[in-house]
Amino acid sequence: MTNVLVTGGAGYIGSHTCKALSRAGFTPVTYDNLVYGHEWAVKWGALEMGDILDTSRLSRVIATYKPVAVIHFAAFAFVGESVENPAKYYRNNVVGTLSVLEAMRNSGVDKIVFSSTCATYGIPERVPIAEDTPQRPINPYGRSKLMIEQILADYGDAYGLKGVSLRYFNAAGADPDGDLGECHDPETHLIPLVLDTAAGRRSNITIYGDDYDTPDGTCIRDYIHVSDLAEAHVCAMVRLGERKLERAYNLGTGNGYSVMEVINAGRRRTNRNFTVLKGGRRPGDPASLVADANRANRDLGWLPKYTKIDDMIETAWSWSNNNVRAIRALA
């Protein structure tokens, strides 16, 4: 039995990664405080309740399961909240990660895959965005993730830690088998908001800014299917044990879709019309964020299977119809 510790493994991307680990022959051990994660999403290994700030608890869990690596998702990830309460983000995301790293050092675990973000780039100089694009985050959430990337580099130089950061773009979709999907409270991601509106769980959806320098005036983003993200984490973990990797990799499809294109794709798939409101721009929203993921393709042997927004929405709509109402009733 080859165990892998997955912090935040009860969350959206973490739980999909646990399934991918199981399919690859590993046994995921989820470590989660269930503040944003869900117990129902832990299906392929043990759930150990705990906070990443509790180094002693982490050390005991690592001693019990003896994982070969850690995949680290546990973090707060609401940009607006990070601006209003940066202390919460620096304490949990940065200090919490230091706690994870110390527990690893205490136990002799030397491999970590870190869930980073394209938010470390801020407003990019050019699109598509390659890994050598200057990182100038514009909010505490992005800055906390960049700090962790830098900490991992220093731990690698000083202590021999084998770490890799995966900077991914907009996670989307749901497990095509119907086992898992996206269920946040509050929900801030565009696709589930579109589908909730189509299903009548919301009265309308708002477009924040329709005057950007894009073909239809709305922001363009690179959407990456959550199952593809999960596979990339497994690929990176396996490669860490085989060879030296770059310190960071972008994960995206290289295809950009505007907010309006996503809304229209949602209308097509659900065959439902719904009310779309227009609001003002949100501070700090770049016009376009699209990934150059060639490095991940080359070094990790990873290619996304889902590249069309309609296919991603198909999986999300199927899961949403079958599960969201029942799961929210349990919350």
Residue, then its C-alpha position, 0 to 999 in steps of 0.5 A: m500500500t503506497n499512501v499519499l497525504v492530501t491536505g484539503g482532500a475533501g474539497y473540489i479539486g482535492s477530492h478529484t485528485c484522491k480519485a485519480l490517485s486511487r486509479a493510479g494505484f495509490t491510497p489517498v489519505t485526506y487531511d481536512n478540517l471540513v471548513y470548506g470540504h465535504e465528508w461525502a467527497v472522501k471516498w477512496g481512502a481515510l479521512e483524518m480531521g485536522d487543521i494544517l496549523d496543527t503541526s503535532r496532529l499532522s506529524r501524528v497522521i504522517a507517522t501513522y500512514k507513512p506517505v511517500a508524498v504530500i499533495h497540498f491543496a488546503a488553503f483559503a481561496f476567495v480573492g475578495e475575502s483576502v482583500e478584506n481579511p489578509a491576516k486570515y489568508y497569510r496565517n492559514n495559507v502561508v503559516g499553515t504551509l510552513s506547518v505542513l513542511e515542518a511536519m514533513r521534515n520531522s517525518g522524513v517525507d521529502k516530496i510535495v506537489f503544491s496547488s498554486t494559481c495563475a493569480t500569482y501573475g496578477i495582470p500579465e504582460r502578455v497572453p498566453i501566459a508562460e511560467d517565466t511571465p513576471q509574477r506580480p499578484i494584485n491581492p493577498y490570496g495571490r501573494s500568499k500563494l507566491m510566498i509559498e512557491q518561494i518558500l518551497a524553493d528555499y526548502g529545496d535549496a536548504y533541506g533537499l525538499k523535492g517540490v513542484s508548484l502547479r499554477y492552474f487557471n479556472a477549474a471547471g466541470a465534474d467527475p464524468d462518472g458522477d462521483l464528485g462535483e463542485c459545491h461551494d458555499p458561497e459559490t463564486h465560480l462562473i459555471p456553477l453559477v450559470l447552471d444554478t441560474a438555468a436550474g432555477r436555484r438563482s434568479n439571475i447571473t451578473i456579468y461584471g464588466d462588458d467593456y473589456d478589450t475582448p471580442d464581446g467585451t467580457c473577460i476571457r479565461d482558460y477553463i481546465h477540467v477538474s479531472d485533468l487537473a487531478e491527473a496533472h497532480v498525480c503525474a507531477m507526484v510520480r515525476l518528482g520521484e523519477r527526475k528533477l523537475e522545474r519548480a513550477y508548471n502552468l495547467g490550462t488548455g490554451n483556449g480562452y472563453s469569454v464570460m458571455e461564451v460560457i453563458n451561451a454554452g450553458r444555455r445551449r446545454t441546458n436548453r434554457n434561457f435565463t436572466v443575465l444582468k450587467g454590472g460594473r468591472r470588479p477591481g483587478d480583473p484582467a481582460s484575459l488569462v490564458a495559459d501556455a502549458n507546453r512545459a507541463n506537456r513536455d515534462l509531466g507527460w500531461l495533456p488535458k482531455y477536455t478542451k472544449i467548454d461545452d464538454m466541461i459544462e456537460t459534466a458539470w450539468s449532469w452532476s449538478n442535476n443529480n446531486v446539488r440539491a440533495i447535497r445542499a440539503l445536508a449542509 
